[in-house]
């Protein structure tokens, strides 16, 4: 038995998004093709055609942007058959589309995302995420795996460990620039081979990832939906970033796909470890401690403190 973890990100440019999110969607190997077929049927049912035909891509920032909600609200909720006809007419004759066709397409986009998340639940998918504040310090050294990746792999490992001792995890990333892909491969190798914790987790998480084109890979498109919705809508603890209220029904569906592991931590034998981790500092512990020590030395030399 194996699980694919499709990974994508949102807000990593640290510009508009309230949080930087690294998200993964775990799908069992035996369910993957069934899920892909169901999603394609949902796409045709919502749009009357393949929205992702050719080079088109179903990206959350296109399907869930504010303008889509405004357009969708120009008409009351349409019957599925009428909505489908209007959406197809808009996609096939975009330049000639009127306001009804635009509204129908907008409603179809929202319906498709909702159905995609419902299918994730039906096929027993689980979602994982590292949620990073945009002002979080980043590591100075590139050779170490960033904390958001380490936390994502930790939660995925706990999930696999609970499933079965022999359950294997295959990590699939949206393709990066070649240089960045090589850096990430080296970082993962250093973590899974060069650290005691990593070596233990390599027993169930294959250390070498796969890289794919997002427009060709359905699982990556699901991870894109999840990452975007978490960034703009999921909040817990002290998270006070901007929230788009219109996304709440979608975010609630994503939250229900989280995984809860129970492990012994901090002296508590039944500590809940949720599959979403909130991170305020991406640096490794030794780098944080080193920075603190340097600051103390500088302060002592300048007479501060």
VOSE-687172 format. One record per residue: residue in three letters; z, x, y of N, C-alpha, C in turn. Coordinates in steps of 0.1 Angstrom, whole numbers. Last residue first. Example, Ala and Ser with C-alpha at 12.3 -4.5 7.8 and 13.67 -1.06 7.14 Angstrom:
VOSE-687172
  aa   n_Z   n_X   n_Y  ca_Z  ca_X  ca_Y   c_Z   c_X   c_Y
 SER    71   128   -22    71   137   -11    79   129     0
 ALA    78   132   -57    78   123   -45    78   132   -33
This chain:
VOSE-687172
  aa   n_Z   n_X   n_Y  ca_Z  ca_X  ca_Y   c_Z   c_X   c_Y
 UNK   276   220   462   285   216   451   299   221   453
 UNK   259   250   474   261   235   473   271   232   461
 UNK   252   276   477   265   272   482   268   257   481
 UNK   230   285   465   228   281   479   242   276   485
 UNK   238   291   439   233   302   448   232   298   462
 UNK   245   265   430   255   275   432   251   286   441
 UNK   219   253   430   230   248   438   241   258   441
 UNK   207   269   411   202   269   424   212   264   434
 UNK   222   262   388   222   276   393   217   277   407
 UNK   217   235   386   231   239   389   231   253   394
 UNK   190   235   381   194   229   393   208   233   397
 UNK   190   248   356   184   255   367   188   249   380
 UNK   203   227   341   209   240   343   203   248   354
 UNK   183   207   343   197   205   348   204   218   351
 UNK   162   219   329   161   215   343   174   213   350
 UNK   174   221   303   170   233   310   168   230   325
 UNK   177   194   297   189   202   298   186   215   306
 UNK   150   187   296   159   180   305   171   189   308
 UNK   142   203   275   136   205   288   144   199   299
 UNK   156   194   253   159   208   258   153   210   271
 UNK   147   167   251   160   170   255   163   184   260
 UNK   114   162   267   123   165   255   137   168   260
 UNK   105   137   291   107   151   287   116   152   275
 UNK   102   112   300    94   115   289    96   130   284
 UNK   125    88   309   122   102   310   114   107   298
 UNK   129    62   303   129    65   317   127    80   320
 UNK   117    37   280   119    52   283   119    54   298
 UNK   122    14   256   121    16   270   125    30   274
 UNK   105     4   227   115    14   233   112    15   247
 UNK   102   -20   202    98   -17   216   109    -8   222
 UNK   113   -25   178   100   -17   178    95   -15   192
 UNK   148   -20   177   137   -28   179   124   -19   181
 UNK   174   -14   158   164    -6   164   151   -15   165
 UNK   208   -21   156   195   -27   157   185   -18   164
 UNK   231    -7   134   225    -7   148   211   -12   147
 UNK   252    -7   114   242   -18   115   236   -19   129
 UNK   270    14   117   261    14   105   250     3   105
 UNK   275    33   145   274    19   141   264    18   129
 UNK   274    58   154   286    54   147   286    40   142
 UNK   249    61   164   260    60   173   273    55   167
 UNK   234    43   136   233    51   149   245    50   157
 UNK   219    33   108   231    38   113   229    47   125
 UNK   196     5   113   199    19   109   213    23   114
 UNK   173   -19   110   187   -17   111   190    -3   105
 UNK   145   -31   129   150   -23   118   165   -21   121
 UNK   124   -55   138   137   -51   140   142   -44   127
 UNK    93   -58   156   100   -55   143   114   -50   146
 UNK    75   -84   174    83   -72   173    89   -70   159
 UNK    62  -108   177    56   -99   167    64   -85   166
 UNK    74  -121   197    77  -126   184    71  -117   173
 UNK    62  -109   219    76  -106   216    80  -110   202
 UNK    36  -121   219    37  -107   216    52  -104   212
 UNK    44  -147   227    38  -145   214    39  -131   209
 UNK    53  -141   253    63  -147   243    57  -145   229
 UNK    30  -134   265    40  -124   263    50  -129   252
 UNK    17  -159   267    11  -148   258    21  -137   255
 UNK    33  -173   284    31  -178   271    25  -167   261
 UNK    33  -155   308    45  -157   300    42  -162   286
 UNK    13  -151   326    11  -144   313    22  -148   303
 UNK    20  -162   350    10  -169   342     8  -163   328
 UNK    38  -143   361    43  -155   354    33  -162   345
 UNK    39  -110   361    29  -121   363    33  -133   354
 UNK    63   -90   376    59   -99   365    49  -109   369
 UNK    72   -57   386    65   -70   389    61   -77   376
 UNK   102   -44   371    89   -43   376    83   -57   378
 UNK   128   -41   360   126   -50   372   112   -49   378
 UNK   147   -36   333   133   -36   337   131   -46   349
 UNK   172   -34   321   171   -31   336   157   -31   341
 UNK   166   -57   295   176   -48   302   174   -46   317
 UNK   131   -65   297   144   -65   290   153   -55   297
 UNK    99   -81   297   111   -75   305   123   -76   296
 UNK    65   -83   297    77   -82   289    88   -74   297
 UNK    43   -83   316    51   -95   314    64   -93   306
 UNK    27   -61   320    27   -71   331    37   -82   328
 UNK    30   -45   297    31   -39   310    34   -50   321
 UNK    25   -64   276    38   -58   278    40   -53   292
 UNK    -2   -69   281     7   -80   282    22   -75   284
 UNK   -14   -44   275   -15   -50   289    -4   -61   291
 UNK    -7   -40   248    -2   -30   258    -3   -37   272
 UNK   -21   -62   236    -6   -61   235    -1   -52   246
 UNK   -48   -57   241   -41   -69   246   -26   -68   247
 UNK   -50   -32   228   -52   -33   242   -46   -45   248
 UNK   -46   -39   202   -36   -31   208   -38   -31   223
 UNK   -70   -53   198   -58   -61   198   -46   -52   204
 UNK   -88   -32   201   -89   -43   211   -76   -51   210
 UNK   -82   -18   178   -79   -12   191   -79   -23   202
 UNK   -92   -36   158   -77   -33   159   -73   -27   172
 UNK  -120   -35   161  -112   -47   165   -97   -44   167
 UNK  -141   -12   174  -129   -13   165  -120   -24   169
 UNK  -159    -7   193  -164    -9   179  -153   -12   169
 UNK  -147    -2   216  -156   -13   216  -162   -16   202
 UNK  -132    22   210  -125     9   211  -135    -3   211
 UNK  -141    45   186  -145    39   198  -139    25   199
 UNK  -114    65   172  -125    56   171  -129    51   185
 UNK   -97    89   153  -101    85   166  -114    76   165
 UNK   -67    92   132   -82    89   133   -85    85   148
 UNK   -43   119   129   -48   105   133   -63   104   132
 UNK   -22   134   106   -35   136   113   -41   122   116
 UNK     1   127    93     2   134   105   -11   135   113
 UNK     9    95    80     0   106    78    -1   113    92
 UNK    41    86    72    31    86    83    22    98    82
 UNK    57    94    51    51    80    51    41    78    62
 UNK    64   120    53    63   114    39    57   101    39
 UNK    67   125    79    54   127    74    53   122    60
 UNK    94   122    83    86   110    86    72   112    81
 UNK   102   148    77   108   137    69    99   124    71
 UNK    90   162    96    86   165    82    91   153    74
 UNK   103   153   120    89   150   117    84   152   103
 UNK   128   164   116   126   149   117   112   146   114
 UNK   122   191   117   128   185   105   126   170   104
 UNK    90   202   129   104   197   131   109   190   119
 UNK    64   209   123    73   219   128    87   214   131
 UNK    50   187   113    51   198   105    62   208   109
 UNK    51   167   133    53   163   119    54   175   109
 UNK    49   182   157    60   173   155    62   171   140
 UNK    25   197   154    38   204   157    50   195   154
 UNK     7   176   150    10   186   139    23   193   141
 UNK     9   164   175    13   156   163    16   166   151
 UNK    -3   184   190    11   180   193    17   172   181
 UNK   -28   186   179   -19   197   178    -5   193   180
 UNK   -38   160   186   -37   164   172   -28   176   170
 UNK   -36   162   214   -28   153   207   -27   156   193
 UNK   -56   182   219   -42   184   223   -33   175   215
 UNK   -79   169   209   -74   181   202   -59   184   206
 UNK   -80   149   228   -79   145   214   -73   157   206
 UNK   -85   163   251   -73   156   250   -70   152   236
 UNK  -111   173   245  -100   182   248   -86   176   246
 UNK  -126   149   243  -124   158   231  -112   168   233
 UNK  -110   120   256  -119   132   258  -116   142   247
 UNK  -102    97   229  -100   103   242  -111   113   244
 UNK  -106    66   211  -110    80   213  -108    85   228
 UNK   -76    50   201   -89    49   209   -93    63   213
 UNK   -63    60   169   -63    60   184   -77    56   189
 UNK   -44    52   142   -58    51   147   -57    50   162
 UNK   -25    63   115   -26    61   129   -40    62   134
 UNK   -13    50    86   -25    57    91   -26    53   106
 UNK    14    51    63     9    47    76    -2    56    81
 UNK    23    39    31    18    50    40    13    44    53
 UNK    49    32     9    40    27    19    36    38    29
 UNK    68    41   -10    55    46   -10    45    41     0
 UNK    92    27    -4    92    42    -3    78    48    -3
 UNK    84    -1    17    85     4     4    85    20     6
 UNK    94   -13    42    85   -20    33    85   -15    19
 UNK   112     5    54   117    -8    50   107   -15    40
 UNK    93    25    60   105    28    52   111    15    46
 UNK    77    12    79    72    16    66    83    19    56
 UNK    96     9   100    89    -2    94    84     1    81
 UNK   102    36   105   113    27   101   107    14    94
 UNK    77    44   115    83    50   102    94    41    97
 UNK    75    30   138    65    28   128    71    33   115
 UNK    96    42   153    97    28   149    87    25   138
 UNK    85    69   154    98    66   148    99    52   144
 UNK    62    66   168    61    70   154    74    67   147
 UNK    73    58   193    64    49   186    63    53   171
 UNK    87    82   199    94    69   197    86    59   190
 UNK    66   100   202    76   102   192    84    89   189
 UNK    52    89   224    46    90   211    56    91   200
 UNK    72    92   244    67    79   241    59    78   227
 UNK    76   120   245    86   111   239    81    97   236
 UNK    49   141   235    56   133   244    65   123   238
 UNK    51   171   217    47   157   216    55   149   226
 UNK    44   202   233    54   192   227    48   178   227
 UNK    26   216   247    26   218   233    35   209   226
 UNK    27   213   274    18   204   267    19   206   252
 UNK    55   211   296    48   219   285    39   209   277
 UNK    66   194   312    59   205   319    51   212   308
 UNK    66   158   308    69   172   303    61   182   310
 UNK    75   137   336    66   140   325    69   155   320
 UNK    98   113   348    94   127   348    85   129   335
 UNK    88    80   358    95    88   348    89   102   348
 UNK    77    61   373    83    73   380    89    82   370
 UNK    69    40   357    58    49   363    64    61   370
 UNK    87    38   326    87    35   340    77    45   347
 UNK    72    28   296    76    39   304    76    35   319
 UNK    76    18   263    74    13   277    80    23   287
 UNK    60    18   233    69    27   242    66    23   256
 UNK    58    -5   206    55    -1   220    65     9   226
 UNK    44   -25   181    53   -14   185    49   -10   199
 UNK    40   -54   160    37   -46   172    48   -36   176
 UNK    26   -64   129    38   -61   137    34   -52   149
 UNK    10   -91   111    10   -79   119    23   -77   126
 UNK     6  -114    95    18  -106    94    18   -92   100
 UNK   -14  -131   100   -17  -120    90    -6  -110    90
 UNK    -3  -147   119    -7  -153   106    -9  -142    95
 UNK     0  -130   141    12  -136   134     8  -141   120
 UNK   -27  -126   146   -18  -115   143    -6  -119   136
 UNK   -35  -152   153   -40  -146   140   -32  -134   137
 UNK   -22  -154   178   -18  -163   167   -23  -157   153
 UNK   -37  -136   192   -23  -133   190   -17  -142   178
 UNK   -62  -150   192   -61  -136   186   -46  -133   183
 UNK   -55  -173   206   -58  -174   191   -58  -160   185
 UNK   -51  -162   231   -40  -169   225   -43  -170   210
 UNK   -77  -152   236   -65  -143   235   -54  -149   228
 UNK   -92  -176   236   -94  -165   226   -83  -156   225
 UNK   -82  -190   258   -80  -196   244   -82  -185   234
 UNK   -90  -173   279   -76  -175   276   -73  -181   262
 UNK  -118  -176   276  -112  -163   275   -97  -164   272
 UNK  -121  -204   280  -124  -198   267  -118  -184   265
 UNK  -115  -206   307  -106  -212   298  -109  -207   283
 UNK  -137  -191   317  -124  -187   319  -114  -193   310
 UNK  -158  -208   309  -157  -194   304  -143  -189   305
 UNK  -153  -230   325  -153  -231   310  -151  -218   304
 UNK  -156  -220   350  -143  -225   346  -142  -226   331
 UNK  -183  -214   349  -174  -203   352  -160  -207   347
 UNK  -194  -240   345  -196  -230   335  -186  -218   337
 UNK  -186  -251   370  -181  -257   357  -182  -247   346
 UNK  -199  -237   389  -185  -235   389  -179  -241   376
 UNK  -229  -223   372  -222  -230   383  -207  -229   381
 UNK  -251  -197   365  -239  -204   361  -233  -211   373
 UNK  -272  -180   369  -274  -194   372  -262  -203   369
 UNK  -263  -156   359  -267  -157   373  -269  -171   378
 UNK  -258  -161   331  -247  -158   341  -251  -160   355
 UNK  -266  -174   307  -273  -176   320  -263  -173   331
 UNK  -249  -168   286  -263  -166   284  -271  -167   297
 UNK  -223  -173   296  -226  -159   291  -241  -157   290
 UNK  -226  -200   303  -222  -190   313  -226  -176   309
 UNK  -231  -212   279  -241  -213   289  -238  -202   300
 UNK  -207  -206   266  -219  -200   261  -230  -201   272
 UNK  -189  -221   281  -187  -207   280  -200  -200   276
 UNK  -199  -247   277  -199  -242   290  -198  -227   290
 UNK  -194  -250   249  -208  -251   254  -209  -245   268
 UNK  -166  -247   248  -174  -237   241  -189  -238   247
 UNK  -157  -269   262  -154  -256   267  -163  -245   261
 UNK  -166  -289   244  -172  -288   258  -169  -274   264
 UNK  -150  -283   222  -164  -283   221  -171  -282   234
 UNK  -122  -284   231  -128  -272   226  -143  -272   226
 UNK  -119  -301   263  -119  -302   248  -126  -290   243
 UNK  -102  -283   290  -113  -290   284  -112  -291   269
 UNK   -76  -288   313   -80  -282   300   -91  -290   293
 UNK   -92  -294   345   -82  -296   335   -86  -290   322
 UNK  -105  -267   365  -108  -279   357   -95  -281   348
 UNK   -95  -245   378  -104  -254   386  -108  -267   378
 UNK   -81  -228   362   -74  -239   368   -82  -248   376
 UNK  -100  -208   356   -96  -217   345   -89  -230   351
 UNK   -99  -194   380  -111  -201   376  -108  -212   365
 UNK   -73  -183   379   -77  -192   390   -89  -200   387
 UNK   -75  -168   356   -65  -179   356   -69  -189   368
 UNK   -94  -149   364   -96  -158   352   -87  -170   353
 UNK   -81  -135   384   -92  -144   388   -96  -153   376
 UNK   -62  -120   371   -57  -131   379   -69  -141   382
 UNK   -72  -111   337   -70  -108   352   -67  -121   359
 UNK   -78  -113   311   -65  -119   315   -62  -116   330
 UNK  -102  -102   304   -99  -115   299   -87  -122   306
 UNK  -101   -77   317  -112   -86   320  -108  -100   316
 UNK   -79   -65   307   -80   -65   321   -91   -73   326
 UNK   -83   -66   279   -74   -75   285   -75   -76   300
 UNK  -117   -66   267  -106   -59   273   -96   -69   280
 UNK  -140   -67   246  -130   -77   250  -117   -69   255
 UNK  -171   -54   256  -158   -52   250  -148   -62   255
 UNK  -206   -50   250  -195   -57   256  -182   -54   249
 UNK  -228   -39   237  -218   -29   242  -207   -36   249
 UNK  -234   -64   214  -240   -52   221  -228   -43   225
 UNK  -209   -89   218  -222   -85   213  -227   -73   221
 UNK  -184  -100   224  -185   -86   222  -198   -81   217
 UNK  -189  -127   222  -186  -122   235  -187  -107   235
 UNK  -211  -143   203  -202  -131   202  -200  -126   217
 UNK  -207  -179   210  -215  -167   207  -206  -155   206
 UNK  -189  -197   217  -202  -202   212  -211  -191   209
 UNK  -163  -190   224  -174  -187   233  -188  -192   229
 UNK  -147  -199   203  -143  -200   217  -154  -199   227
 UNK  -161  -194   180  -156  -207   182  -152  -209   197
 UNK  -165  -167   181  -177  -176   182  -172  -190   184
 UNK  -138  -158   180  -147  -155   191  -158  -164   192
 UNK  -131  -167   155  -124  -173   167  -132  -170   179
 UNK  -147  -151   139  -149  -166   139  -142  -172   151
 UNK  -135  -127   145  -149  -129   148  -152  -144   149
 UNK  -110  -131   134  -111  -129   148  -126  -131   153
 UNK  -116  -133   107  -109  -144   114  -111  -143   129
 UNK  -125  -107   102  -134  -119   100  -129  -131   108
 UNK  -102   -92   107  -114   -90   115  -123  -102   114
 UNK   -85  -102    87   -81  -104   101   -94  -102   110
 UNK   -98   -93    64   -96  -108    66   -93  -111    81
 UNK   -95   -66    68  -109   -72    69  -108   -87    70
 UNK   -66   -63    66   -74   -59    78   -88   -66    79
 UNK   -50   -68    45   -52   -79    54   -63   -76    65
 UNK   -47   -45    30   -53   -56    23   -56   -68    33
 UNK   -34   -28    49   -48   -25    45   -55   -38    39
 UNK   -16   -45    75   -17   -40    62   -31   -38    57
 UNK   -13   -33   108   -19   -43    99   -20   -37    85
 UNK     3   -29   139     3   -25   125    -3   -36   116
 UNK    -5   -18   170    -5   -30   162    -7   -26   147
 UNK    11    -2   198     4    -2   185     6   -15   177
 UNK    11    12   231    13     1   221     5     3   208
 UNK    24    25   258    17    29   246    20    19   235
 UNK    24    18   292    27    13   279    18    20   269
 UNK    39    19   323    30    26   314    34    23   300
 UNK    43    -9   345    48     0   335    37     7   328
 UNK    28   -22   365    42   -19   367    48   -10   357
 UNK    -4    -9   375     5   -15   365    19   -12   367
 UNK   -16     8   395   -14    -7   397    -4   -12   388
 UNK   -10    37   386   -15    31   399   -10    17   401
 UNK   -10    52   363     2    51   372    -2    47   386
 UNK   -27    54   343   -32    60   355   -21    60   366
 UNK   -16    39   322   -14    54   322   -20    61   334
 UNK   -19    12   318   -11    17   330    -9    32   330
 UNK   -19    12   283   -21     5   295   -13    11   306
 UNK   -34    21   251   -24    23   262   -28    14   274
 UNK   -33    18   215   -40    19   228   -29    19   239
 UNK   -36    20   180   -29    24   192   -38    24   204
 UNK   -30     7   149   -40     8   160   -33    10   173
 UNK   -20    16   120   -14    14   133   -24    17   143
 UNK   -24     3    87   -30     9    99   -22     6   111
 UNK    -6     8    58    -7     1    70   -14     9    81
 UNK    -8     5    22    -9    13    35   -10     3    46
 UNK     0     8   -12     0     0     0     0     9    12
